[in-house]
Amino acid sequence: MTMLTKSSLAVAVVLICSSASTTAAEWSDTSLSWRIGNRFGEPFNPLPIRKNIVALTHASGYQYGTNFFNIDLLQSDRNDPGSLTQRSGAQEAYVLYRHTFDIGKLRGAGLSFGPVSAVGATVGFDWNTKNDVGYNSRKRMLVAGPTLTWKAPGLLQTSLLLLHESNAPSGAFPPILDVRGRTTYKLHPMLTANWGIPIGNGFKFEGYANLIAAKGRDEVGNQTGPETNIDMQLMYDVGAAMGSPKNVFRIGLEYQFWNNKFGNTAVTTGGRGQRASTPMIRADVRF
């Protein structure tokens, strides 16, 4: 069985799990959001970039675990130029899916200890495509690993995931390709956390943090480095404050810190890749 077939089979299994569990969902939360920031960064591009991002996010729980799905649609300004056939900035789609099996529920008895309320096993994938002039990312990534849910107000989870990642950029850089026409990186781990903590008076602190190890050589043979991506937001329930149902319409502030995006460390002197510190405004509608 080829690696491409294995990857396709793994994605198919994840999608089947999602479809099967959705029909028996015990709870679900779906939102449509918009955010904008002026200081995004991209590898091989020293300019600050404005991006408008529209996202569809869905989370649900069923008898044996949870699903999480997010798709970001990103529109850059001209500092991140699109393909030569268009005048506006680049466009990107980024899809993320995670399915977490609750081991305690699978075995028919709760599994908790100390500050940990549940132990799970997470599988999923990332997928993206972008039409910028310089890089044209075509990321494909499978993930798997253990997840701990912590006893905390709201949601607090941490996972240690093993990543199988490849890319097939079609920009100006001559990539090193395997037999599938892609660059496949070394297996590497990611320590990740996600949270949603209510802090009272209609405010909620949400976000995620990814600490990703180096993944070997990149598309042109350069050594990659550790990657850090932290994204957090403070959201206010405007709808509830105006007499509408809770958690329907919210606004807030978001901040993202991203260092060595895609593991790149060869952009600037001193061995440090592109570093972006990006404040944003955000709004979302939940249904």
BAFI-3210 file (N, C-alpha, C; in Angstrom, 3 decimals, decimal comma, padded with zeros to 6 digits):
// residues 287
n [1|2|3|4|5|6|7|8|9|10|11|12|13|14|15|16|17|18|19|20|21|22|23|24|25|26|27|28|29|30|31|32|33|34|35|36|37|38|39|40|41|42|43|44|45|46|47|48|49|50|51|52|53|54|55|56|57|58|59|60|61|62|63|64|65|66|67|68|69|70|71|72|73|74|75|76|77|78|79|80|81|82|83|84|85|86|87|88|89|90|91|92|93|94|95|96|97|98|99|100|101|102|103|104|105|106|107|108|109|110|111|112|113|114|115|116|117|118|119|120|121|122|123|124|125|126|127|128|129|130|131|132|133|134|135|136|137|138|139|140|141|142|143|144|145|146|147|148|149|150|151|152|153|154|155|156|157|158|159|160|161|162|163|164|165|166|167|168|169|170|171|172|173|174|175|176|177|178|179|180|181|182|183|184|185|186|187|188|189|190|191|192|193|194|195|196|197|198|199|200|201|202|203|204|205|206|207|208|209|210|211|212|213|214|215|216|217|218|219|220|221|222|223|224|225|226|227|228|229|230|231|232|233|234|235|236|237|238|239|240|241|242|243|244|245|246|247|248|249|250|251|252|253|254|255|256|257|258|259|260|261|262|263|264|265|266|267|268|269|270|271|272|273|274|275|276|277|278|279|280|281|282|283|284|285|286|287]
n.u [000,851|000,659|002,044|000,392|-002,049|-002,406|-002,644|-004,961|-006,779|-006,706|-007,748|-010,300|-011,334|-011,417|-013,334|-015,569|-015,930|-016,612|-019,015|-020,647|-020,797|-021,927|-024,627|-025,593|-025,298|-024,766|-024,460|-023,915|-022,113|-021,987|-020,436|-020,095|-017,552|-015,695|-012,632|-010,007|-006,761|-003,709|-001,047|-000,035|002,241|004,356|006,425|009,462|008,683|009,019|007,188|004,516|001,235|-002,135|-005,006|-008,232|-010,349|-012,617|-014,427|-015,729|-016,847|-017,174|-018,171|-018,831|-020,324|-020,570|-021,623|-019,164|-017,113|-015,684|-016,028|-014,211|-014,202|-012,860|-012,828|-010,914|-011,120|-009,050|-008,162|-005,686|-003,948|-002,299|000,338|000,875|000,999|-001,250|-001,682|-000,221|-002,245|-004,184|-005,217|-005,534|-004,735|-003,353|-005,269|-006,482|-007,328|-007,853|-008,186|-009,118|-009,412|-010,372|-010,809|-011,718|-011,513|-013,041|-011,491|-012,313|-015,114|-015,276|-014,402|-016,372|-016,261|-015,462|-012,426|-010,234|-007,990|-006,433|-006,010|-007,009|-009,766|-010,583|-009,364|-008,188|-007,990|-006,731|-007,313|-006,796|-006,694|-004,929|-005,372|-004,453|-004,593|-003,151|-002,860|-000,658|002,033|004,692|005,032|002,862|001,461|000,613|-000,357|-000,560|-001,537|-001,483|-002,564|-002,065|-002,559|-002,353|-004,795|-005,514|-008,107|-008,756|-009,676|-011,332|-012,871|-015,184|-013,558|-010,525|-007,902|-005,135|-002,828|-000,583|000,694|001,568|002,944|002,416|003,497|003,288|004,120|003,471|004,600|004,169|005,412|007,985|010,160|012,470|011,380|012,257|011,242|009,269|008,341|005,677|005,406|005,599|006,941|007,950|008,081|010,094|008,685|007,263|006,751|003,991|003,095|000,104|-002,459|-005,806|-008,434|-011,350|-012,489|-014,818|-015,019|-016,696|-019,307|-020,144|-017,862|-015,388|-012,508|-010,616|-008,839|-005,827|-002,688|000,205|003,084|005,588|007,823|011,028|011,136|012,944|014,487|013,496|011,567|013,556|015,847|016,827|017,471|014,835|013,239|012,031|008,560|006,232|002,938|000,568|-002,682|-005,168|-008,208|-010,319|-013,586|-016,773|-020,110|-022,248|-024,883|-026,333|-026,062|-027,741|-030,199|-030,807|-030,697|-028,123|-024,699|-024,971|-024,368|-021,224|-018,463|-014,996|-011,487|-008,568|-005,455|-002,497|000,507|003,128|005,829|008,549|006,981|005,706|007,993|010,168|013,392|015,115|014,735|015,501|018,439|020,523|019,306|016,572|013,221|010,331|008,524|005,508|003,436|000,324|-002,358|-005,947|-009,369|-012,498|-015,521|-018,345|-021,026|-023,268|-024,902]
n.v [-001,197|002,183|005,310|007,437|006,139|005,150|007,573|008,650|006,674|006,983|009,572|009,120|007,335|009,029|010,912|009,254|008,537|011,060|011,569|009,471|009,952|012,465|012,111|011,163|013,144|014,568|017,126|020,265|022,892|025,546|028,051|031,155|033,264|036,395|038,036|040,509|041,712|043,651|042,953|040,471|037,792|036,183|033,433|034,188|036,736|039,952|041,943|043,555|042,195|042,682|040,862|039,619|037,355|034,798|032,390|029,115|027,221|024,216|022,275|019,279|016,812|013,320|009,965|008,636|010,474|013,490|015,907|018,232|020,828|023,128|025,691|028,080|030,915|032,948|036,232|038,118|041,337|043,464|043,258|040,657|039,186|037,794|035,189|035,629|036,228|037,692|040,765|041,404|040,595|037,474|034,441|032,045|028,804|027,039|024,049|022,277|019,347|017,499|014,545|013,240|010,450|009,392|007,641|006,585|006,491|004,687|002,340|001,954|002,913|005,643|007,508|009,044|011,159|012,833|016,198|015,705|015,171|013,532|011,124|010,925|009,869|011,304|011,887|013,192|015,748|018,282|020,595|022,596|025,229|027,666|030,620|032,338|034,292|033,632|031,146|029,265|027,267|023,850|022,223|019,099|017,156|014,618|013,729|012,324|011,202|011,252|012,817|015,000|016,021|018,657|019,387|022,131|025,403|025,697|024,792|023,004|021,577|019,433|018,134|015,692|015,309|013,329|014,216|013,783|015,189|016,846|018,798|020,606|022,926|025,321|027,549|029,973|028,567|025,909|022,884|020,018|016,925|013,962|010,643|011,072|013,597|015,499|017,223|015,502|015,669|014,863|012,714|014,366|015,818|017,580|019,695|020,676|022,942|023,787|026,023|027,315|029,509|030,746|033,989|035,602|038,154|038,174|037,786|035,771|033,778|032,480|030,141|028,775|026,989|026,055|024,168|023,229|020,788|020,793|019,673|018,382|018,642|021,333|022,278|023,154|022,146|023,360|023,380|022,935|024,615|024,790|025,574|028,035|028,764|030,759|031,590|033,661|034,859|037,381|037,424|039,072|038,788|040,256|040,063|038,900|040,926|042,784|041,743|039,524|035,920|033,987|033,689|034,055|036,319|037,750|039,923|040,884|040,984|039,736|037,970|036,968|035,151|034,131|032,259|031,307|030,247|027,428|026,141|027,474|028,881|030,482|033,042|035,566|037,284|035,754|033,330|033,219|032,774|034,131|036,219|036,913|039,212|039,716|041,704|041,610|042,370|040,849|039,103|037,041|034,807|032,551|029,441]
n.w [000,000|-000,914|000,406|-000,229|-000,599|001,982|003,410|002,243|003,006|005,783|006,107|005,079|006,996|009,233|008,373|008,116|010,792|011,784|010,391|011,294|014,059|014,221|013,671|016,027|017,898|021,072|021,899|020,233|018,579|016,474|014,544|012,767|011,821|011,675|011,207|011,388|010,693|010,641|010,619|009,802|008,899|006,459|005,373|003,609|002,995|003,895|004,499|006,344|006,467|005,616|006,502|005,839|007,395|007,148|008,912|009,395|012,008|013,810|016,560|018,302|020,456|021,185|022,034|022,448|022,270|020,821|018,137|016,119|013,830|011,515|009,095|007,555|005,520|003,834|002,934|001,581|001,535|-000,943|-000,209|000,097|-002,539|-004,984|-007,460|-010,738|-012,485|-011,219|-009,644|-006,991|-003,512|-002,208|-001,893|000,434|001,649|004,615|006,226|009,104|011,045|013,905|015,744|018,757|020,713|023,653|026,039|028,489|028,156|026,051|027,255|029,061|031,625|033,681|033,197|035,027|036,885|039,590|038,635|036,128|034,083|032,004|029,622|026,370|022,866|020,032|016,587|013,268|010,678|008,746|006,071|003,342|000,865|-001,256|-003,256|-003,643|-005,099|-004,422|-002,897|-002,755|-001,033|-000,398|001,774|003,490|006,161|008,603|011,875|015,142|018,501|022,177|024,362|027,023|029,139|031,284|034,683|034,875|034,812|032,168|029,177|028,916|027,348|026,582|024,199|022,879|019,902|017,066|013,988|010,554|007,792|004,647|001,704|-001,327|-002,773|-005,390|-006,280|-006,839|-005,951|-006,309|-005,492|-003,402|-004,239|-003,577|-004,737|-005,086|-005,951|-003,969|-001,079|001,662|005,103|008,018|010,510|013,275|016,553|018,148|020,727|021,996|023,064|023,926|024,767|026,455|028,474|030,660|032,093|033,452|033,651|030,982|029,467|027,763|027,615|025,085|022,953|021,387|021,558|019,886|019,957|018,007|016,902|015,145|011,712|010,045|006,801|004,605|001,659|-000,080|000,904|003,206|006,736|009,007|011,816|015,280|015,685|016,685|017,484|018,674|019,493|020,645|022,133|023,522|024,173|024,062|025,074|023,306|022,382|024,537|026,415|025,332|025,645|024,095|023,363|025,081|023,969|021,183|019,516|019,374|020,126|019,995|020,954|019,399|019,382|017,776|017,879|015,919|015,177|013,085|010,904|009,216|009,979|009,004|009,083|007,743|006,797|007,839|009,091|011,607|011,904|012,353|011,503|009,776|011,899|013,347|014,990|015,792|016,311|016,339|015,414|016,145|015,343|015,955|015,065|016,430|015,942]
ca.u [000,000|001,472|001,777|-000,769|-003,229|-002,560|-003,147|-006,355|-007,580|-006,815|-008,695|-011,632|-011,771|-011,762|-014,585|-016,630|-016,167|-017,324|-020,377|-021,392|-021,025|-022,775|-026,030|-025,971|-024,668|-025,392|-024,423|-023,185|-021,920|-021,504|-020,347|-019,516|-016,807|-014,874|-011,590|-009,124|-005,540|-002,837|000,372|000,270|003,522|004,525|007,822|010,021|008,024|009,283|006,193|003,305|000,139|-003,501|-005,837|-009,594|-010,515|-013,951|-014,269|-016,855|-016,335|-018,187|-017,764|-019,962|-019,999|-021,468|-021,497|-017,798|-016,076|-015,998|-015,543|-013,946|-013,932|-012,757|-012,303|-010,602|-010,958|-008,206|-007,916|-004,579|-003,837|-001,310|001,656|000,971|000,348|-001,802|-001,117|000,022|-003,458|-005,136|-004,675|-005,671|-003,843|-003,523|-006,398|-006,097|-008,286|-007,181|-009,170|-008,603|-010,396|-009,906|-011,782|-011,151|-012,223|-012,935|-011,135|-013,176|-016,436|-015,128|-014,256|-017,560|-016,014|-014,726|-010,984|-009,796|-007,052|-005,955|-006,667|-007,437|-011,133|-010,805|-008,223|-008,678|-007,082|-007,131|-006,840|-007,331|-005,880|-004,923|-005,301|-004,559|-004,195|-002,992|-002,471|000,291|003,046|005,986|005,176|001,763|001,415|-000,365|-000,064|-001,381|-000,980|-002,240|-002,140|-002,604|-001,886|-003,200|-005,362|-005,993|-009,064|-008,444|-010,757|-011,228|-014,100|-015,202|-012,790|-009,073|-007,363|-003,791|-002,578|000,740|000,345|002,608|002,518|002,941|003,199|003,933|003,700|003,813|004,552|004,336|005,837|009,253|011,242|012,567|011,253|012,753|010,001|009,334|007,717|004,305|005,423|005,474|008,025|007,472|008,981|010,235|007,681|007,663|005,681|003,421|002,382|-000,939|-003,472|-006,937|-009,200|-012,472|-012,700|-015,651|-014,414|-017,739|-019,831|-020,299|-016,571|-014,835|-011,140|-010,537|-007,670|-005,024|-001,241|000,892|004,543|005,852|009,252|011,601|010,667|013,947|014,757|012,330|011,432|014,776|016,988|017,227|017,036|013,736|013,383|010,774|007,520|005,317|001,740|-000,351|-003,801|-006,101|-009,158|-011,215|-014,857|-017,841|-021,427|-023,020|-026,296|-026,924|-026,107|-028,842|-031,446|-030,970|-030,175|-026,684|-023,770|-025,412|-023,543|-020,130|-017,365|-013,861|-010,134|-007,799|-004,027|-001,750|001,967|003,533|007,260|009,027|005,855|006,099|009,302|011,216|014,321|016,132|014,257|016,238|019,734|020,438|018,654|015,178|012,288|009,331|007,830|004,365|002,719|-000,822|-003,642|-007,102|-010,720|-013,205|-016,940|-018,891|-022,449|-023,367|-026,228]
ca.v [000,000|003,393|006,298|008,214|005,344|005,146|008,885|008,760|005,793|007,575|010,688|008,554|006,809|010,169|011,482|008,325|008,725|012,328|011,429|008,570|010,534|013,649|011,716|010,881|014,193|014,938|018,584|020,812|024,342|025,959|029,508|031,830|034,380|037,256|038,764|041,270|042,205|044,339|042,632|039,073|037,575|034,972|033,140|034,775|038,009|040,781|042,997|043,269|041,849|042,735|039,741|039,374|035,910|034,290|031,021|028,288|026,345|023,313|021,319|018,479|015,671|012,181|008,983|008,172|011,476|014,808|016,333|019,651|021,136|024,558|026,105|029,495|031,473|034,112|037,160|039,021|042,538|043,359|042,918|039,207|039,167|036,567|034,696|036,694|036,500|038,491|042,032|041,522|039,761|036,027|033,809|030,771|028,022|026,150|023,167|021,495|018,453|016,657|013,652|012,737|009,360|009,383|006,265|006,160|006,141|003,487|001,177|001,838|003,415|006,896|007,438|010,348|011,106|014,152|017,310|015,276|014,673|012,529|010,784|010,636|009,622|012,234|011,730|014,259|016,200|019,665|020,687|023,984|025,601|029,108|030,998|033,441|034,219|033,124|029,833|028,377|026,125|022,776|021,415|017,958|016,680|013,713|013,854|011,331|011,210|011,306|014,099|015,094|017,078|019,050|019,898|023,594|026,030|025,689|023,759|023,065|020,314|019,408|016,941|015,473|014,707|013,020|014,835|013,326|016,377|017,035|019,992|020,608|024,322|025,441|028,912|030,239|027,809|024,548|022,008|018,648|016,166|012,507|009,999|011,567|015,000|016,322|017,166|014,893|015,976|013,834|012,691|015,266|015,988|018,889|019,860|021,661|023,183|024,635|026,387|028,235|029,724|031,909|034,777|036,390|039,399|038,034|037,625|034,428|033,730|031,300|030,113|027,558|027,182|024,929|024,147|022,201|020,503|020,839|018,542|017,986|019,576|021,881|021,999|023,490|021,548|024,059|022,757|023,635|024,840|024,710|026,531|028,421|029,447|030,996|032,419|033,768|035,964|037,739|037,688|039,603|038,379|041,477|039,734|038,721|042,236|043,540|041,043|038,367|034,699|033,960|033,039|034,134|037,307|038,177|040,677|040,847|041,219|038,511|038,193|035,787|035,181|033,005|032,303|030,228|029,636|026,260|025,693|028,169|029,666|031,025|034,288|036,730|036,980|035,226|032,035|033,318|032,916|035,183|036,294|037,814|039,535|040,245|041,984|041,564|042,466|039,608|038,992|035,753|034,486|031,116|028,900]
ca.w [000,000|-000,987|001,452|-000,654|-000,298|003,441|003,828|001,802|003,848|007,116|006,021|004,897|008,293|010,081|007,889|008,463|012,233|011,953|009,891|012,152|015,376|014,112|013,691|017,407|018,690|022,337|021,900|019,092|018,586|015,162|014,471|011,603|012,399|010,819|011,933|010,517|011,308|009,682|010,824|009,541|008,241|005,674|005,055|002,387|002,730|005,074|004,641|007,120|005,564|006,137|006,080|006,285|007,544|007,470|009,381|009,825|013,054|014,382|017,577|018,773|021,282|021,060|023,109|022,676|022,077|020,284|016,832|015,930|012,430|011,238|007,805|007,414|004,182|004,097|001,837|001,884|000,718|-002,006|000,325|-000,091|-003,846|-005,502|-008,713|-011,710|-013,257|-010,450|-009,165|-005,543|-002,739|-002,272|-001,224|001,025|002,432|005,560|006,854|010,236|011,661|014,987|016,369|020,008|021,369|025,113|026,381|029,590|027,625|025,233|028,130|029,889|032,979|033,628|033,373|035,500|038,003|039,986|037,955|034,792|034,118|030,957|028,774|025,037|021,749|018,979|015,216|012,434|009,560|008,263|004,607|002,897|-000,484|-001,361|-004,625|-003,658|-006,146|-004,026|-002,277|-003,170|-000,129|-000,578|002,958|003,868|007,419|009,454|013,271|016,071|019,790|023,371|024,800|028,396|029,470|032,650|035,522|034,856|034,327|030,717|028,485|028,874|026,864|026,032|023,393|022,318|018,622|016,091|012,728|009,266|006,989|003,349|000,989|-002,753|-003,234|-006,840|-006,565|-007,506|-005,346|-006,854|-004,328|-003,397|-004,266|-003,536|-005,892|-005,216|-006,345|-002,781|-000,104|002,898|006,199|009,034|011,567|014,347|017,530|018,477|021,988|021,712|024,088|023,527|025,956|026,403|029,906|031,011|033,177|034,103|033,067|029,543|028,796|027,679|027,119|024,238|022,091|021,286|021,481|019,264|020,005|016,999|016,780|013,798|010,897|009,062|005,706|003,919|000,227|-000,821|001,575|004,425|007,979|009,667|013,245|016,036|015,289|017,755|017,006|019,787|019,050|021,770|022,006|024,617|023,511|024,901|024,608|023,060|022,266|025,870|027,065|024,727|025,900|023,221|023,986|025,305|023,031|019,790|018,819|020,233|019,539|020,893|020,481|019,199|019,193|017,325|017,785|015,081|014,902|012,223|010,207|008,407|010,426|008,266|009,900|006,833|006,193|008,316|009,693|012,953|011,929|012,795|010,407|009,868|013,185|013,246|016,213|015,058|016,968|015,437|015,943|015,786|015,625|015,524|015,242|016,714|015,613]
c.u [000,886|001,104|000,569|-002,051|-003,495|-003,139|-004,605|-007,265|-007,776|-007,810|-010,113|-012,185|-012,204|-013,099|-015,764|-016,978|-016,973|-018,772|-021,227|-021,739|-021,950|-024,250|-026,508|-025,395|-025,479|-025,389|-023,652|-023,136|-021,301|-021,499|-019,747|-018,839|-016,067|-013,849|-010,676|-007,924|-004,610|-001,377|000,642|001,618|003,525|006,012|008,218|009,378|008,191|008,202|005,061|002,116|-001,190|-004,272|-007,227|-009,802|-011,956|-013,807|-015,614|-016,298|-017,461|-017,531|-018,996|-019,451|-021,017|-021,084|-020,053|-016,723|-016,585|-015,418|-015,238|-013,542|-013,859|-012,224|-012,132|-010,485|-010,278|-007,979|-006,843|-004,692|-002,671|000,111|001,923|000,308|-000,135|-001,127|-001,052|-001,219|-004,468|-004,437|-004,705|-004,668|-004,204|-004,757|-005,968|-007,299|-007,491|-008,253|-008,482|-009,726|-009,718|-011,082|-011,119|-012,061|-011,975|-012,694|-011,998|-014,550|-016,364|-015,047|-015,416|-017,383|-015,160|-013,240|-010,495|-008,826|-006,581|-006,724|-007,192|-008,820|-011,402|-009,520|-008,764|-007,578|-007,587|-006,507|-007,429|-006,397|-005,950|-004,774|-005,346|-004,171|-004,166|-002,448|-001,532|001,375|004,267|006,044|004,111|001,692|000,300|-000,150|-001,076|-000,755|-001,959|-001,683|-002,772|-001,836|-002,864|-003,635|-005,827|-006,970|-008,921|-009,688|-010,578|-012,582|-014,085|-014,402|-011,300|-008,549|-005,919|-003,605|-001,109|000,544|001,584|002,107|003,205|002,537|003,951|003,410|004,134|003,732|004,847|004,745|007,210|010,403|011,292|012,522|011,917|011,539|010,262|008,576|006,275|004,249|005,244|006,775|007,448|008,505|009,122|009,046|008,160|006,482|005,205|002,739|001,371|-001,908|-004,591|-007,822|-010,355|-012,955|-013,605|-015,043|-015,411|-018,109|-019,879|-019,003|-016,121|-013,454|-010,942|-009,214|-007,005|-003,555|-000,624|002,400|004,980|007,357|009,712|011,247|011,654|014,170|013,466|012,406|012,695|016,027|017,482|016,706|015,911|014,038|012,046|009,833|006,595|004,149|000,757|-001,423|-004,833|-007,001|-009,968|-012,519|-015,913|-019,188|-022,327|-024,515|-026,974|-027,044|-027,255|-030,175|-031,727|-030,469|-028,654|-025,948|-024,289|-024,544|-022,499|-019,134|-016,194|-012,553|-009,386|-006,337|-003,363|-000,257|002,401|005,002|007,677|007,876|006,351|007,479|010,459|012,075|015,329|015,751|015,130|017,598|019,550|019,697|017,232|014,279|011,328|008,602|006,726|003,711|001,500|-002,036|-004,756|-008,362|-011,514|-014,678|-017,407|-020,372|-022,541|-024,794|-026,237]
c.v [001,247|004,349|007,143|007,468|005,304|006,458|009,048|007,900|006,391|008,721|010,173|008,019|007,934|010,767|010,572|008,440|009,982|012,202|010,582|009,225|011,736|013,292|011,450|011,922|014,480|016,450|019,046|022,328|024,726|027,479|029,953|033,088|035,161|037,946|039,448|041,752|042,747|043,902|041,131|038,971|036,264|034,715|033,762|036,119|038,899|041,807|042,594|043,132|042,027|041,532|039,864|037,866|035,608|032,818|030,386|027,256|025,504|022,402|020,568|017,317|014,573|011,149|008,655|009,226|012,765|014,979|017,824|019,868|022,652|024,769|027,616|029,832|032,827|034,924|038,151|040,309|042,374|043,131|041,415|038,896|037,786|036,168|035,830|037,070|037,337|039,718|042,159|040,612|038,288|035,580|032,425|030,130|027,085|025,374|022,354|020,633|017,627|015,828|013,048|011,665|009,447|007,935|005,738|005,741|004,880|002,227|001,021|002,275|004,662|006,698|008,833|010,142|012,521|015,265|016,960|014,654|013,599|012,343|010,370|010,297|010,436|011,840|012,866|014,624|017,710|019,619|022,157|024,125|027,121|029,464|032,199|033,204|033,429|031,664|028,840|027,111|025,156|021,768|020,286|017,362|015,771|013,799|012,741|011,404|011,319|012,726|013,993|016,263|017,376|019,559|021,405|024,160|026,072|024,525|024,030|021,682|020,490|018,088|016,901|014,655|014,447|013,468|014,163|014,378|016,353|018,316|019,868|022,031|024,400|026,849|028,964|029,389|026,403|023,516|020,651|017,741|014,674|011,945|010,466|013,011|015,947|016,272|016,639|015,102|014,771|013,878|013,563|015,503|017,436|018,792|020,978|021,761|024,007|024,857|027,316|028,449|030,940|032,653|035,759|037,650|039,351|037,856|036,162|034,496|032,410|031,304|028,765|027,952|025,910|025,136|022,953|022,024|020,661|019,561|018,154|019,064|020,065|021,599|022,281|023,010|022,263|023,319|023,579|023,796|024,699|025,849|026,784|029,198|029,539|031,975|032,452|034,976|036,142|038,209|038,147|039,283|039,621|041,185|039,607|040,046|043,081|042,814|039,860|037,112|034,740|033,263|032,987|035,112|037,850|039,023|040,625|041,170|039,890|038,878|036,885|036,083|033,936|033,188|031,082|029,497|028,595|025,737|026,420|029,017|030,419|032,373|035,471|036,311|036,491|033,911|032,073|033,550|034,068|035,102|037,333|037,964|040,345|040,467|042,021|041,995|041,289|039,739|037,619|035,635|032,988|030,660|027,383]
c.w [000,000|000,128|001,094|-000,338|001,200|003,932|003,458|002,663|005,227|007,126|005,888|006,204|009,222|009,669|008,213|009,947|012,487|011,548|010,821|013,480|015,327|014,211|015,115|018,349|019,949|022,516|020,668|019,179|017,243|015,111|013,145|012,128|011,313|011,708|010,923|011,322|010,237|009,746|010,729|008,824|007,489|005,447|003,713|002,036|003,964|005,368|005,574|006,180|006,287|005,596|006,669|006,303|007,943|007,825|009,708|010,788|013,610|015,407|018,035|019,605|021,097|022,118|023,452|022,458|021,482|018,883|016,869|014,483|012,264|009,819|007,806|005,936|004,348|002,830|002,259|001,086|-000,262|-001,507|000,300|-001,420|-004,260|-006,801|-009,731|-012,509|-012,493|-009,877|-007,652|-004,850|-002,820|-001,495|-000,739|001,690|003,325|006,325|007,947|010,794|012,748|015,534|017,601|020,596|022,868|025,560|027,515|029,097|026,770|026,098|029,100|031,316|032,877|033,869|033,734|036,659|038,309|039,299|036,567|034,879|033,080|030,159|027,415|024,052|020,571|017,648|014,391|011,311|009,410|006,745|004,230|001,442|-000,563|-002,739|-004,657|-004,712|-005,684|-003,630|-002,708|-002,320|-000,508|000,547|003,118|005,124|008,147|010,871|014,098|017,384|020,947|023,724|026,242|028,508|030,958|033,374|035,658|034,455|032,802|030,165|028,591|028,508|026,414|025,287|023,004|021,051|017,783|014,726|011,549|008,234|005,667|002,727|-000,470|-003,280|-004,723|-007,224|-007,209|-006,990|-005,919|-005,728|-004,536|-003,230|-004,116|-004,737|-006,093|-005,689|-005,192|-001,991|001,198|003,987|007,131|009,990|012,726|015,284|017,640|019,831|021,785|022,884|023,476|024,735|025,599|027,829|030,125|032,191|033,787|033,353|031,548|028,778|028,829|027,032|026,386|023,469|022,017|021,244|020,921|019,376|019,158|016,838|015,328|013,047|009,798|008,017|005,062|002,422|-000,582|-000,093|002,805|005,656|008,611|011,153|013,953|015,652|016,475|017,161|018,162|019,321|020,169|021,582|023,281|023,979|024,519|024,265|024,472|023,020|023,610|026,598|026,550|024,848|024,997|023,937|024,114|024,161|021,597|019,011|019,784|019,443|020,515|020,207|020,431|018,988|018,787|017,316|017,026|014,720|014,093|011,535|009,219|008,805|009,778|009,200|009,046|006,246|006,575|008,855|011,117|013,052|012,429|011,596|010,618|011,206|013,070|014,609|015,778|015,948|015,933|016,182|015,383|016,135|015,198|015,856|015,410|016,441|015,755]
res [m|t|m|l|t|k|s|s|l|a|v|a|v|v|l|i|c|s|s|a|s|t|t|a|a|e|w|s|d|t|s|l|s|w|r|i|g|n|r|f|g|e|p|f|n|p|l|p|i|r|k|n|i|v|a|l|t|h|a|s|g|y|q|y|g|t|n|f|f|n|i|d|l|l|q|s|d|r|n|d|p|g|s|l|t|q|r|s|g|a|q|e|a|y|v|l|y|r|h|t|f|d|i|g|k|l|r|g|a|g|l|s|f|g|p|v|s|a|v|g|a|t|v|g|f|d|w|n|t|k|n|d|v|g|y|n|s|r|k|r|m|l|v|a|g|p|t|l|t|w|k|a|p|g|l|l|q|t|s|l|l|l|l|h|e|s|n|a|p|s|g|a|f|p|p|i|l|d|v|r|g|r|t|t|y|k|l|h|p|m|l|t|a|n|w|g|i|p|i|g|n|g|f|k|f|e|g|y|a|n|l|i|a|a|k|g|r|d|e|v|g|n|q|t|g|p|e|t|n|i|d|m|q|l|m|y|d|v|g|a|a|m|g|s|p|k|n|v|f|r|i|g|l|e|y|q|f|w|n|n|k|f|g|n|t|a|v|t|t|g|g|r|g|q|r|a|s|t|p|m|i|r|a|d|v|r|f]
***
